[in-house]
Amino acid sequence: MSADTATVAAGAAFIITTLIMWLLIFAGLAVGNGYIAARLGKSVPLWVVLSLIPGFNLCFLYYVFYFVICRVLTRLDQIAVRVDAGAFRPV
């Protein structure tokens, strides 16, 4: 095997390894987004598919992050209203 062939083979192996790594990472994120969608009452298949579309998935992850943060803040506001009204009594 010549040096050029070895270089091309090493480059191809690196690209394939990197691609597989990214596919595994985004597949894991898609599964996690599916669980988040189920918890939030959103469409699980839609969220999983949007998480797997290359390029778009990075933008979608920002959407998921901010959507979850907004839901948490809304829930905390609801708890604060209940505490102020005296309806929440810690044990």
C-alpha positions as CSV (number, residue, x, y, z in Angstrom):
1,M,0.0,0.0,0.0
2,S,1.5,3.3,-1.0
3,A,1.6,6.3,1.3
4,D,-1.1,8.1,-0.6
5,T,-3.5,5.2,-0.3
6,A,-2.7,4.9,3.4
7,T,-3.4,8.6,3.9
8,V,-6.7,8.4,2.1
9,A,-7.7,5.3,4.0
10,A,-6.9,6.9,7.4
11,G,-8.9,10.0,6.3
12,A,-11.9,7.9,5.4
13,A,-11.7,6.0,8.6
14,F,-11.6,9.2,10.6
15,I,-14.6,10.6,8.7
16,I,-16.6,7.5,9.2
17,T,-15.7,7.3,12.9
18,T,-16.7,11.0,13.4
19,L,-20.0,10.4,11.5
20,I,-20.9,7.4,13.7
21,M,-20.0,9.4,16.8
22,W,-22.3,12.2,15.8
23,L,-25.1,9.9,14.8
24,L,-24.9,8.2,18.2
25,I,-25.0,11.5,20.0
26,F,-27.9,12.8,18.1
27,A,-29.8,9.5,18.4
28,G,-29.4,9.8,22.2
29,L,-30.6,13.4,22.1
30,A,-33.6,12.3,20.0
31,V,-34.6,9.7,22.6
32,G,-34.2,12.3,25.4
33,N,-36.3,14.8,23.5
34,G,-38.9,12.1,23.0
35,Y,-39.2,11.7,26.8
36,I,-39.3,15.5,27.2
37,A,-42.1,15.8,24.6
38,A,-44.1,13.1,26.3
39,R,-43.7,14.8,29.7
40,L,-44.8,18.2,28.1
41,G,-47.7,16.7,26.2
42,K,-46.2,17.4,22.8
43,S,-45.9,15.0,19.8
44,V,-43.2,12.5,20.6
45,P,-42.7,11.3,16.9
46,L,-42.4,14.9,15.7
47,W,-39.9,15.9,18.3
48,V,-37.8,12.8,17.6
49,V,-37.8,13.3,13.9
50,L,-36.9,17.0,14.3
51,S,-34.1,16.0,16.6
52,L,-32.6,13.7,13.9
53,I,-32.6,16.2,10.9
54,P,-29.0,17.2,10.4
55,G,-28.4,20.9,10.7
56,F,-31.9,21.6,11.9
57,N,-31.4,19.5,15.0
58,L,-29.0,22.1,16.6
59,C,-31.6,24.8,16.2
60,F,-34.3,22.5,17.5
61,L,-32.2,21.8,20.6
62,Y,-32.2,25.5,21.4
63,Y,-36.0,25.5,21.0
64,V,-36.3,22.5,23.4
65,F,-34.0,24.1,25.9
66,Y,-35.9,27.4,26.0
67,F,-39.3,25.7,25.9
68,V,-38.4,23.6,29.0
69,I,-37.1,26.7,30.8
70,C,-40.3,28.6,30.1
71,R,-42.4,25.7,31.4
72,V,-40.3,25.5,34.5
73,L,-40.6,29.2,35.1
74,T,-44.4,29.1,34.5
75,R,-44.7,26.2,37.0
76,L,-42.6,28.2,39.6
77,D,-44.9,31.2,39.1
78,Q,-48.0,29.0,39.8
79,I,-46.3,27.7,43.0
80,A,-45.5,31.2,44.1
81,V,-49.1,32.3,43.7
82,R,-50.3,29.3,45.7
83,V,-47.8,30.1,48.5
84,D,-48.8,33.7,48.6
85,A,-52.5,32.7,48.8
86,G,-51.7,30.4,51.7
87,A,-52.9,27.3,49.8
88,F,-49.5,25.7,50.0
89,R,-48.5,24.5,53.5
90,P,-45.2,22.7,53.7
91,V,-45.0,19.8,56.1
